[in-house]
Amino acid sequence: MTNVDLLTDAHLTHARTAPNGRSAEVVLHDGPLRQTILALRAGVELGEHNSPPAASIQVLRGRVRVTALGEGDVELGTGELRVLTHERHAVGAIEDSAFLLTTVTSIPNA
């Protein structure tokens, strides 16, 4: 069993002192399903990148800004959950933050 609270605290601590201001760990990997805890120091951004076929972000601590083409900026705080678009997007930490990224890397043809 994975204790998400303990992992969140550990990754926030690491991100605060890491040269790149981030820390991450895949906590669940089952076929195409992945869940990853990511922590970012305030002001650090995961630059614009493609979205997998399905993804969501749930903020575990802090506050982040998701920037997506065509949608503008959306701020999310602790406990908030949002589906990520299928467009390129970026995620930046407004304050020291950690979030759970859930992705499905492939969807079988129906």
PDB file as gemmi writes it, atoms N, CA and C in Angstrom:
CRYST1    1.000    1.000    1.000  90.00  90.00  90.00 P 1                      
ATOM      1  N   MET A   1       0.846  -1.179   0.000  1.00  0.00           N  
ATOM      2  CA  MET A   1       0.000   0.000   0.000  1.00  0.00           C  
ATOM      3  C   MET A   1       0.891   1.241   0.000  1.00  0.00           C  
ATOM      4  N   THR A   2       0.486   2.236  -0.724  1.00  0.00           N  
ATOM      5  CA  THR A   2       1.242   3.480  -0.840  1.00  0.00           C  
ATOM      6  C   THR A   2       0.603   4.559   0.022  1.00  0.00           C  
ATOM      7  N   ASN A   3       1.402   5.213   0.856  1.00  0.00           N  
ATOM      8  CA  ASN A   3       0.914   6.319   1.663  1.00  0.00           C  
ATOM      9  C   ASN A   3       1.195   7.617   0.903  1.00  0.00           C  
ATOM     10  N   VAL A   4       0.178   8.139   0.260  1.00  0.00           N  
ATOM     11  CA  VAL A   4       0.326   9.316  -0.595  1.00  0.00           C  
ATOM     12  C   VAL A   4       0.743  10.541   0.214  1.00  0.00           C  
ATOM     13  N   ASP A   5       0.225  10.705   1.430  1.00  0.00           N  
ATOM     14  CA  ASP A   5       0.600  11.861   2.251  1.00  0.00           C  
ATOM     15  C   ASP A   5       2.090  11.864   2.568  1.00  0.00           C  
ATOM     16  N   LEU A   6       2.630  10.704   2.966  1.00  0.00           N  
ATOM     17  CA  LEU A   6       4.059  10.622   3.283  1.00  0.00           C  
ATOM     18  C   LEU A   6       4.914  10.885   2.048  1.00  0.00           C  
ATOM     19  N   LEU A   7       4.523  10.302   0.912  1.00  0.00           N  
ATOM     20  CA  LEU A   7       5.271  10.531  -0.324  1.00  0.00           C  
ATOM     21  C   LEU A   7       5.209  11.995  -0.760  1.00  0.00           C  
ATOM     22  N   THR A   8       4.060  12.609  -0.595  1.00  0.00           N  
ATOM     23  CA  THR A   8       3.904  14.019  -0.948  1.00  0.00           C  
ATOM     24  C   THR A   8       4.862  14.874  -0.129  1.00  0.00           C  
ATOM     25  N   ASP A   9       4.887  14.649   1.179  1.00  0.00           N  
ATOM     26  CA  ASP A   9       5.789  15.414   2.043  1.00  0.00           C  
ATOM     27  C   ASP A   9       7.248  15.196   1.648  1.00  0.00           C  
ATOM     28  N   ALA A  10       7.621  13.949   1.373  1.00  0.00           N  
ATOM     29  CA  ALA A  10       9.005  13.635   1.004  1.00  0.00           C  
ATOM     30  C   ALA A  10       9.398  14.314  -0.307  1.00  0.00           C  
ATOM     31  N   HIS A  11       8.511  14.297  -1.283  1.00  0.00           N  
ATOM     32  CA  HIS A  11       8.833  14.910  -2.573  1.00  0.00           C  
ATOM     33  C   HIS A  11       8.850  16.434  -2.495  1.00  0.00           C  
ATOM     34  N   LEU A  12       7.995  17.018  -1.671  1.00  0.00           N  
ATOM     35  CA  LEU A  12       8.061  18.471  -1.479  1.00  0.00           C  
ATOM     36  C   LEU A  12       9.387  18.864  -0.838  1.00  0.00           C  
ATOM     37  N   THR A  13       9.808  18.107   0.166  1.00  0.00           N  
ATOM     38  CA  THR A  13      11.087  18.375   0.826  1.00  0.00           C  
ATOM     39  C   THR A  13      12.231  18.289  -0.180  1.00  0.00           C  
ATOM     40  N   HIS A  14      12.211  17.268  -1.012  1.00  0.00           N  
ATOM     41  CA  HIS A  14      13.271  17.100  -2.011  1.00  0.00           C  
ATOM     42  C   HIS A  14      13.239  18.219  -3.053  1.00  0.00           C  
ATOM     43  N   ALA A  15      12.055  18.577  -3.533  1.00  0.00           N  
ATOM     44  CA  ALA A  15      11.940  19.619  -4.563  1.00  0.00           C  
ATOM     45  C   ALA A  15      12.469  20.960  -4.062  1.00  0.00           C  
ATOM     46  N   ARG A  16      12.269  21.235  -2.782  1.00  0.00           N  
ATOM     47  CA  ARG A  16      12.710  22.518  -2.225  1.00  0.00           C  
ATOM     48  C   ARG A  16      14.226  22.689  -2.279  1.00  0.00           C  
ATOM     49  N   THR A  17      14.962  21.578  -2.267  1.00  0.00           N  
ATOM     50  CA  THR A  17      16.428  21.662  -2.270  1.00  0.00           C  
ATOM     51  C   THR A  17      17.055  21.175  -3.577  1.00  0.00           C  
ATOM     52  N   ALA A  18      16.266  20.588  -4.457  1.00  0.00           N  
ATOM     53  CA  ALA A  18      16.797  20.069  -5.724  1.00  0.00           C  
ATOM     54  C   ALA A  18      17.200  21.226  -6.638  1.00  0.00           C  
ATOM     55  N   PRO A  19      18.311  21.090  -7.355  1.00  0.00           N  
ATOM     56  CA  PRO A  19      18.747  22.160  -8.261  1.00  0.00           C  
ATOM     57  C   PRO A  19      17.682  22.554  -9.293  1.00  0.00           C  
ATOM     58  N   ASN A  20      16.908  21.581  -9.774  1.00  0.00           N  
ATOM     59  CA  ASN A  20      15.871  21.878 -10.772  1.00  0.00           C  
ATOM     60  C   ASN A  20      14.519  22.209 -10.139  1.00  0.00           C  
ATOM     61  N   GLY A  21      14.422  22.134  -8.810  1.00  0.00           N  
ATOM     62  CA  GLY A  21      13.201  22.520  -8.114  1.00  0.00           C  
ATOM     63  C   GLY A  21      12.046  21.568  -8.273  1.00  0.00           C  
ATOM     64  N   ARG A  22      12.353  20.311  -8.591  1.00  0.00           N  
ATOM     65  CA  ARG A  22      11.265  19.348  -8.781  1.00  0.00           C  
ATOM     66  C   ARG A  22      11.658  17.975  -8.266  1.00  0.00           C  
ATOM     67  N   SER A  23      10.625  17.163  -8.036  1.00  0.00           N  
ATOM     68  CA  SER A  23      10.815  15.777  -7.615  1.00  0.00           C  
ATOM     69  C   SER A  23       9.588  15.001  -8.079  1.00  0.00           C  
ATOM     70  N   ALA A  24       9.793  13.755  -8.503  1.00  0.00           N  
ATOM     71  CA  ALA A  24       8.668  12.965  -9.021  1.00  0.00           C  
ATOM     72  C   ALA A  24       8.912  11.485  -8.803  1.00  0.00           C  
ATOM     73  N   GLU A  25       7.805  10.748  -8.724  1.00  0.00           N  
ATOM     74  CA  GLU A  25       7.870   9.288  -8.586  1.00  0.00           C  
ATOM     75  C   GLU A  25       6.586   8.668  -9.128  1.00  0.00           C  
ATOM     76  N   VAL A  26       6.734   7.669  -9.969  1.00  0.00           N  
ATOM     77  CA  VAL A  26       5.574   6.888 -10.409  1.00  0.00           C  
ATOM     78  C   VAL A  26       5.176   6.001  -9.237  1.00  0.00           C  
ATOM     79  N   VAL A  27       3.932   6.146  -8.781  1.00  0.00           N  
ATOM     80  CA  VAL A  27       3.477   5.372  -7.617  1.00  0.00           C  
ATOM     81  C   VAL A  27       2.565   4.218  -8.011  1.00  0.00           C  
ATOM     82  N   LEU A  28       2.053   4.247  -9.228  1.00  0.00           N  
ATOM     83  CA  LEU A  28       1.213   3.161  -9.716  1.00  0.00           C  
ATOM     84  C   LEU A  28       1.426   3.037 -11.217  1.00  0.00           C  
ATOM     85  N   HIS A  29       1.678   1.812 -11.660  1.00  0.00           N  
ATOM     86  CA  HIS A  29       1.846   1.557 -13.091  1.00  0.00           C  
ATOM     87  C   HIS A  29       1.201   0.210 -13.371  1.00  0.00           C  
ATOM     88  N   ASP A  30       0.076   0.256 -14.056  1.00  0.00           N  
ATOM     89  CA  ASP A  30      -0.667  -0.962 -14.373  1.00  0.00           C  
ATOM     90  C   ASP A  30      -1.112  -0.867 -15.829  1.00  0.00           C  
ATOM     91  N   GLY A  31      -0.395  -1.545 -16.716  1.00  0.00           N  
ATOM     92  CA  GLY A  31      -0.710  -1.441 -18.140  1.00  0.00           C  
ATOM     93  C   GLY A  31      -0.587  -0.003 -18.584  1.00  0.00           C  
ATOM     94  N   PRO A  32      -1.627   0.551 -19.222  1.00  0.00           N  
ATOM     95  CA  PRO A  32      -1.550   1.926 -19.707  1.00  0.00           C  
ATOM     96  C   PRO A  32      -1.829   2.985 -18.626  1.00  0.00           C  
ATOM     97  N   LEU A  33      -2.203   2.537 -17.415  1.00  0.00           N  
ATOM     98  CA  LEU A  33      -2.528   3.469 -16.330  1.00  0.00           C  
ATOM     99  C   LEU A  33      -1.280   3.797 -15.521  1.00  0.00           C  
ATOM    100  N   ARG A  34      -1.054   5.099 -15.324  1.00  0.00           N  
ATOM    101  CA  ARG A  34       0.073   5.535 -14.497  1.00  0.00           C  
ATOM    102  C   ARG A  34      -0.398   6.646 -13.571  1.00  0.00           C  
ATOM    103  N   GLN A  35       0.082   6.596 -12.334  1.00  0.00           N  
ATOM    104  CA  GLN A  35      -0.139   7.695 -11.403  1.00  0.00           C  
ATOM    105  C   GLN A  35       1.226   8.120 -10.881  1.00  0.00           C  
ATOM    106  N   THR A  36       1.469   9.412 -10.957  1.00  0.00           N  
ATOM    107  CA  THR A  36       2.766   9.962 -10.589  1.00  0.00           C  
ATOM    108  C   THR A  36       2.566  11.120  -9.632  1.00  0.00           C  
ATOM    109  N   ILE A  37       3.340  11.123  -8.547  1.00  0.00           N  
ATOM    110  CA  ILE A  37       3.374  12.280  -7.658  1.00  0.00           C  
ATOM    111  C   ILE A  37       4.500  13.181  -8.146  1.00  0.00           C  
ATOM    112  N   LEU A  38       4.169  14.436  -8.384  1.00  0.00           N  
ATOM    113  CA  LEU A  38       5.164  15.434  -8.784  1.00  0.00           C  
ATOM    114  C   LEU A  38       5.128  16.579  -7.786  1.00  0.00           C  
ATOM    115  N   ALA A  39       6.293  17.058  -7.401  1.00  0.00           N  
ATOM    116  CA  ALA A  39       6.397  18.217  -6.520  1.00  0.00           C  
ATOM    117  C   ALA A  39       7.244  19.269  -7.218  1.00  0.00           C  
ATOM    118  N   LEU A  40       6.812  20.516  -7.108  1.00  0.00           N  
ATOM    119  CA  LEU A  40       7.519  21.637  -7.727  1.00  0.00           C  
ATOM    120  C   LEU A  40       7.707  22.739  -6.697  1.00  0.00           C  
ATOM    121  N   ARG A  41       8.903  23.299  -6.667  1.00  0.00           N  
ATOM    122  CA  ARG A  41       9.163  24.466  -5.833  1.00  0.00           C  
ATOM    123  C   ARG A  41       8.458  25.671  -6.467  1.00  0.00           C  
ATOM    124  N   ALA A  42       8.046  26.625  -5.661  1.00  0.00           N  
ATOM    125  CA  ALA A  42       7.372  27.827  -6.166  1.00  0.00           C  
ATOM    126  C   ALA A  42       8.171  28.446  -7.302  1.00  0.00           C  
ATOM    127  N   GLY A  43       7.486  28.782  -8.389  1.00  0.00           N  
ATOM    128  CA  GLY A  43       8.111  29.418  -9.537  1.00  0.00           C  
ATOM    129  C   GLY A  43       8.638  28.461 -10.592  1.00  0.00           C  
ATOM    130  N   VAL A  44       8.674  27.172 -10.291  1.00  0.00           N  
ATOM    131  CA  VAL A  44       9.166  26.175 -11.251  1.00  0.00           C  
ATOM    132  C   VAL A  44       8.017  25.759 -12.162  1.00  0.00           C  
ATOM    133  N   GLU A  45       8.330  25.557 -13.432  1.00  0.00           N  
ATOM    134  CA  GLU A  45       7.311  25.164 -14.408  1.00  0.00           C  
ATOM    135  C   GLU A  45       7.748  23.931 -15.183  1.00  0.00           C  
ATOM    136  N   LEU A  46       6.797  23.046 -15.406  1.00  0.00           N  
ATOM    137  CA  LEU A  46       6.987  21.964 -16.370  1.00  0.00           C  
ATOM    138  C   LEU A  46       6.576  22.579 -17.697  1.00  0.00           C  
ATOM    139  N   GLY A  47       7.525  22.813 -18.561  1.00  0.00           N  
ATOM    140  CA  GLY A  47       7.268  23.507 -19.818  1.00  0.00           C  
ATOM    141  C   GLY A  47       6.215  22.823 -20.670  1.00  0.00           C  
ATOM    142  N   GLU A  48       5.795  23.534 -21.679  1.00  0.00           N  
ATOM    143  CA  GLU A  48       4.748  23.041 -22.573  1.00  0.00           C  
ATOM    144  C   GLU A  48       5.098  21.654 -23.110  1.00  0.00           C  
ATOM    145  N   HIS A  49       4.123  20.753 -23.025  1.00  0.00           N  
ATOM    146  CA  HIS A  49       4.313  19.376 -23.485  1.00  0.00           C  
ATOM    147  C   HIS A  49       2.979  18.807 -23.949  1.00  0.00           C  
ATOM    148  N   ASN A  50       3.038  17.706 -24.694  1.00  0.00           N  
ATOM    149  CA  ASN A  50       1.828  17.049 -25.187  1.00  0.00           C  
ATOM    150  C   ASN A  50       1.124  16.318 -24.062  1.00  0.00           C  
ATOM    151  N   SER A  51      -0.174  16.163 -24.216  1.00  0.00           N  
ATOM    152  CA  SER A  51      -0.985  15.425 -23.257  1.00  0.00           C  
ATOM    153  C   SER A  51      -1.196  14.007 -23.766  1.00  0.00           C  
ATOM    154  N   PRO A  52      -1.202  13.021 -22.856  1.00  0.00           N  
ATOM    155  CA  PRO A  52      -1.521  11.653 -23.282  1.00  0.00           C  
ATOM    156  C   PRO A  52      -3.001  11.553 -23.656  1.00  0.00           C  
ATOM    157  N   PRO A  53      -3.448  10.391 -24.129  1.00  0.00           N  
ATOM    158  CA  PRO A  53      -4.851  10.250 -24.532  1.00  0.00           C  
ATOM    159  C   PRO A  53      -5.860  10.626 -23.444  1.00  0.00           C  
ATOM    160  N   ALA A  54      -5.517  10.376 -22.180  1.00  0.00           N  
ATOM    161  CA  ALA A  54      -6.396  10.756 -21.070  1.00  0.00           C  
ATOM    162  C   ALA A  54      -5.521  11.090 -19.874  1.00  0.00           C  
ATOM    163  N   ALA A  55      -5.867  12.183 -19.173  1.00  0.00           N  
ATOM    164  CA  ALA A  55      -5.057  12.589 -18.024  1.00  0.00           C  
ATOM    165  C   ALA A  55      -5.865  13.493 -17.104  1.00  0.00           C  
ATOM    166  N   SER A  56      -5.484  13.463 -15.818  1.00  0.00           N  
ATOM    167  CA  SER A  56      -6.057  14.386 -14.849  1.00  0.00           C  
ATOM    168  C   SER A  56      -4.960  14.822 -13.888  1.00  0.00           C  
ATOM    169  N   ILE A  57      -5.198  15.966 -13.252  1.00  0.00           N  
ATOM    170  CA  ILE A  57      -4.290  16.485 -12.245  1.00  0.00           C  
ATOM    171  C   ILE A  57      -5.099  16.764 -10.989  1.00  0.00           C  
ATOM    172  N   GLN A  58      -4.605  16.278  -9.842  1.00  0.00           N  
ATOM    173  CA  GLN A  58      -5.229  16.541  -8.548  1.00  0.00           C  
ATOM    174  C   GLN A  58      -4.160  17.160  -7.659  1.00  0.00           C  
ATOM    175  N   VAL A  59      -4.424  18.371  -7.194  1.00  0.00           N  
ATOM    176  CA  VAL A  59      -3.447  19.058  -6.356  1.00  0.00           C  
ATOM    177  C   VAL A  59      -3.525  18.494  -4.938  1.00  0.00           C  
ATOM    178  N   LEU A  60      -2.373  18.039  -4.454  1.00  0.00           N  
ATOM    179  CA  LEU A  60      -2.278  17.452  -3.119  1.00  0.00           C  
ATOM    180  C   LEU A  60      -1.870  18.489  -2.075  1.00  0.00           C  
ATOM    181  N   ARG A  61      -1.022  19.433  -2.468  1.00  0.00           N  
ATOM    182  CA  ARG A  61      -0.578  20.524  -1.609  1.00  0.00           C  
ATOM    183  C   ARG A  61      -0.267  21.722  -2.502  1.00  0.00           C  
ATOM    184  N   GLY A  62      -0.569  22.905  -1.997  1.00  0.00           N  
ATOM    185  CA  GLY A  62      -0.162  24.114  -2.697  1.00  0.00           C  
ATOM    186  C   GLY A  62      -1.128  24.591  -3.759  1.00  0.00           C  
ATOM    187  N   ARG A  63      -0.566  25.305  -4.738  1.00  0.00           N  
ATOM    188  CA  ARG A  63      -1.363  25.921  -5.799  1.00  0.00           C  
ATOM    189  C   ARG A  63      -0.549  25.908  -7.088  1.00  0.00           C  
ATOM    190  N   VAL A  64      -1.197  25.463  -8.188  1.00  0.00           N  
ATOM    191  CA  VAL A  64      -0.524  25.387  -9.488  1.00  0.00           C  
ATOM    192  C   VAL A  64      -1.338  26.120 -10.545  1.00  0.00           C  
ATOM    193  N   ARG A  65      -0.657  26.445 -11.640  1.00  0.00           N  
ATOM    194  CA  ARG A  65      -1.313  27.066 -12.793  1.00  0.00           C  
ATOM    195  C   ARG A  65      -1.123  26.137 -13.983  1.00  0.00           C  
ATOM    196  N   VAL A  66      -2.236  25.766 -14.618  1.00  0.00           N  
ATOM    197  CA  VAL A  66      -2.188  24.962 -15.835  1.00  0.00           C  
ATOM    198  C   VAL A  66      -2.490  25.902 -16.996  1.00  0.00           C  
ATOM    199  N   THR A  67      -1.588  25.933 -17.959  1.00  0.00           N  
ATOM    200  CA  THR A  67      -1.755  26.767 -19.146  1.00  0.00           C  
ATOM    201  C   THR A  67      -1.920  25.850 -20.341  1.00  0.00           C  
ATOM    202  N   ALA A  68      -3.056  25.973 -21.028  1.00  0.00           N  
ATOM    203  CA  ALA A  68      -3.335  25.129 -22.196  1.00  0.00           C  
ATOM    204  C   ALA A  68      -3.745  26.018 -23.363  1.00  0.00           C  
ATOM    205  N   LEU A  69      -3.306  25.643 -24.553  1.00  0.00           N  
ATOM    206  CA  LEU A  69      -3.692  26.387 -25.749  1.00  0.00           C  
ATOM    207  C   LEU A  69      -5.210  26.397 -25.873  1.00  0.00           C  
ATOM    208  N   GLY A  70      -5.769  27.540 -26.141  1.00  0.00           N  
ATOM    209  CA  GLY A  70      -7.202  27.635 -26.347  1.00  0.00           C  
ATOM    210  C   GLY A  70      -8.015  27.722 -25.068  1.00  0.00           C  
ATOM    211  N   GLU A  71      -7.405  27.460 -23.910  1.00  0.00           N  
ATOM    212  CA  GLU A  71      -8.148  27.515 -22.649  1.00  0.00           C  
ATOM    213  C   GLU A  71      -7.618  28.578 -21.706  1.00  0.00           C  
ATOM    214  N   GLY A  72      -6.445  29.103 -21.980  1.00  0.00           N  
ATOM    215  CA  GLY A  72      -5.851  30.080 -21.077  1.00  0.00           C  
ATOM    216  C   GLY A  72      -5.339  29.423 -19.809  1.00  0.00           C  
ATOM    217  N   ASP A  73      -5.178  30.235 -18.759  1.00  0.00           N  
ATOM    218  CA  ASP A  73      -4.648  29.748 -17.489  1.00  0.00           C  
ATOM    219  C   ASP A  73      -5.775  29.338 -16.550  1.00  0.00           C  
ATOM    220  N   VAL A  74      -5.544  28.232 -15.839  1.00  0.00           N  
ATOM    221  CA  VAL A  74      -6.469  27.777 -14.807  1.00  0.00           C  
ATOM    222  C   VAL A  74      -5.645  27.528 -13.551  1.00  0.00           C  
ATOM    223  N   GLU A  75      -6.050  28.134 -12.438  1.00  0.00           N  
ATOM    224  CA  GLU A  75      -5.366  27.896 -11.172  1.00  0.00           C  
ATOM    225  C   GLU A  75      -6.115  26.835 -10.384  1.00  0.00           C  
ATOM    226  N   LEU A  76      -5.340  25.923  -9.797  1.00  0.00           N  
ATOM    227  CA  LEU A  76      -5.897  24.843  -8.987  1.00  0.00           C  
ATOM    228  C   LEU A  76      -5.223  24.850  -7.624  1.00  0.00           C  
ATOM    229  N   GLY A  77      -6.013  24.644  -6.567  1.00  0.00           N  
ATOM    230  CA  GLY A  77      -5.480  24.591  -5.211  1.00  0.00           C  
ATOM    231  C   GLY A  77      -5.654  23.214  -4.603  1.00  0.00           C  
ATOM    232  N   THR A  78      -5.152  23.065  -3.399  1.00  0.00           N  
ATOM    233  CA  THR A  78      -5.200  21.796  -2.683  1.00  0.00           C  
ATOM    234  C   THR A  78      -6.594  21.185  -2.750  1.00  0.00           C  
ATOM    235  N   GLY A  79      -6.643  19.921  -3.158  1.00  0.00           N  
ATOM    236  CA  GLY A  79      -7.894  19.175  -3.222  1.00  0.00           C  
ATOM    237  C   GLY A  79      -8.633  19.298  -4.543  1.00  0.00           C  
ATOM    238  N   GLU A  80      -8.205  20.202  -5.413  1.00  0.00           N  
ATOM    239  CA  GLU A  80      -8.914  20.384  -6.683  1.00  0.00           C  
ATOM    240  C   GLU A  80      -8.403  19.413  -7.739  1.00  0.00           C  
ATOM    241  N   LEU A  81      -9.334  18.960  -8.564  1.00  0.00           N  
ATOM    242  CA  LEU A  81      -9.086  17.950  -9.587  1.00  0.00           C  
ATOM    243  C   LEU A  81      -9.563  18.495 -10.924  1.00  0.00           C  
ATOM    244  N   ARG A  82      -8.774  18.249 -11.977  1.00  0.00           N  
ATOM    245  CA  ARG A  82      -9.160  18.731 -13.311  1.00  0.00           C  
ATOM    246  C   ARG A  82      -8.671  17.757 -14.371  1.00  0.00           C  
ATOM    247  N   VAL A  83      -9.512  17.571 -15.367  1.00  0.00           N  
ATOM    248  CA  VAL A  83      -9.109  16.801 -16.541  1.00  0.00           C  
ATOM    249  C   VAL A  83      -8.177  17.686 -17.354  1.00  0.00           C  
ATOM    250  N   LEU A  84      -7.102  17.108 -17.863  1.00  0.00           N  
ATOM    251  CA  LEU A  84      -6.195  17.847 -18.738  1.00  0.00           C  
ATOM    252  C   LEU A  84      -6.658  17.670 -20.172  1.00  0.00           C  
ATOM    253  N   THR A  85      -6.568  18.729 -20.918  1.00  0.00           N  
ATOM    254  CA  THR A  85      -7.018  18.688 -22.309  1.00  0.00           C  
ATOM    255  C   THR A  85      -6.107  17.796 -23.136  1.00  0.00           C  
ATOM    256  N   HIS A  86      -6.505  17.570 -24.349  1.00  0.00           N  
ATOM    257  CA  HIS A  86      -5.688  16.796 -25.283  1.00  0.00           C  
ATOM    258  C   HIS A  86      -4.748  17.713 -26.058  1.00  0.00           C  
ATOM    259  N   GLU A  87      -4.619  18.942 -25.589  1.00  0.00           N  
ATOM    260  CA  GLU A  87      -3.741  19.911 -26.231  1.00  0.00           C  
ATOM    261  C   GLU A  87      -2.453  20.054 -25.436  1.00  0.00           C  
ATOM    262  N   ARG A  88      -1.470  20.669 -26.058  1.00  0.00           N  
ATOM    263  CA  ARG A  88      -0.231  20.953 -25.341  1.00  0.00           C  
ATOM    264  C   ARG A  88      -0.542  21.851 -24.147  1.00  0.00           C  
ATOM    265  N   HIS A  89       0.168  21.637 -23.063  1.00  0.00           N  
ATOM    266  CA  HIS A  89      -0.068  22.415 -21.857  1.00  0.00           C  
ATOM    267  C   HIS A  89       1.219  22.506 -21.042  1.00  0.00           C  
ATOM    268  N   ALA A  90       1.210  23.408 -20.070  1.00  0.00           N  
ATOM    269  CA  ALA A  90       2.311  23.571 -19.127  1.00  0.00           C  
ATOM    270  C   ALA A  90       1.713  23.625 -17.729  1.00  0.00           C  
ATOM    271  N   VAL A  91       2.511  23.254 -16.727  1.00  0.00           N  
ATOM    272  CA  VAL A  91       2.074  23.311 -15.333  1.00  0.00           C  
ATOM    273  C   VAL A  91       3.155  24.029 -14.540  1.00  0.00           C  
ATOM    274  N   GLY A  92       2.759  25.073 -13.815  1.00  0.00           N  
ATOM    275  CA  GLY A  92       3.709  25.828 -13.007  1.00  0.00           C  
ATOM    276  C   GLY A  92       3.241  25.938 -11.574  1.00  0.00           C  
ATOM    277  N   ALA A  93       4.193  25.973 -10.651  1.00  0.00           N  
ATOM    278  CA  ALA A  93       3.873  26.084  -9.226  1.00  0.00           C  
ATOM    279  C   ALA A  93       3.793  27.554  -8.823  1.00  0.00           C  
ATOM    280  N   ILE A  94       2.649  27.968  -8.334  1.00  0.00           N  
ATOM    281  CA  ILE A  94       2.463  29.315  -7.815  1.00  0.00           C  
ATOM    282  C   ILE A  94       3.114  29.400  -6.434  1.00  0.00           C  
ATOM    283  N   GLU A  95       3.002  28.324  -5.683  1.00  0.00           N  
ATOM    284  CA  GLU A  95       3.680  28.159  -4.394  1.00  0.00           C  
ATOM    285  C   GLU A  95       4.220  26.737  -4.375  1.00  0.00           C  
ATOM    286  N   ASP A  96       5.053  26.396  -3.389  1.00  0.00           N  
ATOM    287  CA  ASP A  96       5.529  25.016  -3.310  1.00  0.00           C  
ATOM    288  C   ASP A  96       4.314  24.101  -3.398  1.00  0.00           C  
ATOM    289  N   SER A  97       4.347  23.152  -4.319  1.00  0.00           N  
ATOM    290  CA  SER A  97       3.152  22.362  -4.624  1.00  0.00           C  
ATOM    291  C   SER A  97       3.497  20.925  -4.955  1.00  0.00           C  
ATOM    292  N   ALA A  98       2.509  20.061  -4.741  1.00  0.00           N  
ATOM    293  CA  ALA A  98       2.608  18.666  -5.168  1.00  0.00           C  
ATOM    294  C   ALA A  98       1.264  18.272  -5.750  1.00  0.00           C  
ATOM    295  N   PHE A  99       1.315  17.421  -6.783  1.00  0.00           N  
ATOM    296  CA  PHE A  99       0.072  16.976  -7.394  1.00  0.00           C  
ATOM    297  C   PHE A  99       0.201  15.541  -7.856  1.00  0.00           C  
ATOM    298  N   LEU A 100      -0.948  14.910  -7.989  1.00  0.00           N  
ATOM    299  CA  LEU A 100      -1.039  13.549  -8.497  1.00  0.00           C  
ATOM    300  C   LEU A 100      -1.471  13.644  -9.952  1.00  0.00           C  
ATOM    301  N   LEU A 101      -0.615  13.169 -10.829  1.00  0.00           N  
ATOM    302  CA  LEU A 101      -0.908  13.143 -12.256  1.00  0.00           C  
ATOM    303  C   LEU A 101      -1.330  11.727 -12.617  1.00  0.00           C  
ATOM    304  N   THR A 102      -2.545  11.579 -13.113  1.00  0.00           N  
ATOM    305  CA  THR A 102      -3.049  10.281 -13.556  1.00  0.00           C  
ATOM    306  C   THR A 102      -3.111  10.308 -15.073  1.00  0.00           C  
ATOM    307  N   THR A 103      -2.488   9.313 -15.704  1.00  0.00           N  
ATOM    308  CA  THR A 103      -2.481   9.259 -17.164  1.00  0.00           C  
ATOM    309  C   THR A 103      -2.842   7.868 -17.658  1.00  0.00           C  
ATOM    310  N   VAL A 104      -3.467   7.847 -18.810  1.00  0.00           N  
ATOM    311  CA  VAL A 104      -3.693   6.613 -19.561  1.00  0.00           C  
ATOM    312  C   VAL A 104      -2.908   6.813 -20.846  1.00  0.00           C  
ATOM    313  N   THR A 105      -1.904   5.963 -21.056  1.00  0.00           N  
ATOM    314  CA  THR A 105      -0.965   6.192 -22.155  1.00  0.00           C  
ATOM    315  C   THR A 105      -1.427   5.634 -23.490  1.00  0.00           C  
ATOM    316  N   SER A 106      -2.421   4.760 -23.463  1.00  0.00           N  
ATOM    317  CA  SER A 106      -2.987   4.268 -24.723  1.00  0.00           C  
ATOM    318  C   SER A 106      -4.422   3.844 -24.485  1.00  0.00           C  
ATOM    319  N   ILE A 107      -5.215   3.986 -25.518  1.00  0.00           N  
ATOM    320  CA  ILE A 107      -6.620   3.581 -25.455  1.00  0.00           C  
ATOM    321  C   ILE A 107      -6.851   2.624 -26.613  1.00  0.00           C  
ATOM    322  N   PRO A 108      -7.289   1.387 -26.317  1.00  0.00           N  
ATOM    323  CA  PRO A 108      -7.497   0.424 -27.402  1.00  0.00           C  
ATOM    324  C   PRO A 108      -8.598   0.887 -28.351  1.00  0.00           C  
ATOM    325  N   ASN A 109      -8.472   0.513 -29.598  1.00  0.00           N  
ATOM    326  CA  ASN A 109      -9.510   0.839 -30.581  1.00  0.00           C  
ATOM    327  C   ASN A 109     -10.776   0.076 -30.251  1.00  0.00           C  
ATOM    328  N   ALA A 110     -11.888   0.766 -30.335  1.00  0.00           N  
ATOM    329  CA  ALA A 110     -13.179   0.134 -30.011  1.00  0.00           C  
ATOM    330  C   ALA A 110     -13.730  -0.604 -31.204  1.00  0.00           C  
TER     331      ALA A 110                                                      
END                                                                             
